[in-house]
Amino acid sequence: MNTNGSIVKNGQAHSNGVAQSFEQSKEYQEALLLWKSRAESAPTMGMKHTTLSGKPLDVMYAPGSQAGGAKAGSTAPRGAHEFVEDIGFPGQFPYTRGIHPNGYRGKIWTMRQFAGFGTPEDTNERFKYLLAHGQTGLSTAFDLPTLMGRDADDAWSEGEVGICGVAISSLKDMETLFDGIPLDKVSTSMTINSPAAMIFAYYLCVAEKQGVPFSKLRGTLQNDILKEYIAQKEFIYPPEPSMRIIIDMIEYCTNEVPQWNPVSVSGYHIREAGSTAAQELAFTLADGFCYVEHCIARGMDVDDFAPRISFFFNIGL
């Protein structure tokens, strides 16, 4: 029996002998009204959203919506509480339908082309070309010596400098890489893990020289050292010191660079290393939990840092 005195049977509420579908329940309606208020006040780009046939698409589809194919008052295979707790509405916990109440109608997702090769001058020219042709963000590829924390003139770097990514050995290189690119106007992704602390420090120095406050910097560091031990193997330090560095960076970004994503927990490389889709999800989520647990152990409030942890998965057909 519900607290309002109605009896629930097979997902239906019965009040005074009359069947009531769960979408008519108070809990469901309150969650729906909360979503509507947030969706109506959320910004939009004013674009049309239609099917390929030109039929308009609703902002959201839910049980009981005529457009969703279910008749008002129809019975769903779960109760209101389970629906709200397990599925919910866009922009509401548990965020299974996205973090924005109106999806991407307020701001389209950032589109980046993974780019980086040769010298910083070469890649700077490429970055400017991509931005001039419509990209709203940059995705930086570093060469293998940089990924392994080696300078370009290191003997071990011979034959690999500037191959499959840009060579970055110093702050001067980073200044050249982003020369003429205002860091407060673009979002920058950097695919770097073991030397991420040094590369990010270079980036912050470039922003400082440009006069850009850290609070205006937007972007993502891959910085997923656990994935390196599992799959990609580009690790430098032992696991415990590596985790300490990662948590230091998460804490620093939370306090000083609030719009930056300090870790992109990566399943893609785990899948590429031979896992199944289920194993990819399992290992990646376990890595994410591990970072969260270490941050909490550091004394951080989960709500302060968790929204800035991103994920990166493989999409297969």
Secondary structure, 3 states (H helix, E strand, C coil): CCCCCCEEECCEEEECCEEEEHHHCHHHHHHHHHHHHHHHHCCCCCCCCECCCCCECCCCCCCCCCCCCCCCCCCCCCCHHHHHHHCCCCCCCCCCCCCCCCCCCCCCCCCCCEECCECHHHHHHHHHHHHHCCCCEEEECECHHHHCCCCCCCHHHCCCCCCCCECCCCHHHHHHHCCCCCCCCCEEEECCCCCHHHHHHHHHHHHHHHCCCHHHCEEEECCCHHHHHHHHCCCCCCHHHHHHHHHHHHHHHHHHCCCEECEEEECHHHHHCCCCHHHHHHHHHHHHHHHHHHHHHHCCCHHHHHHHEEEECCCCC
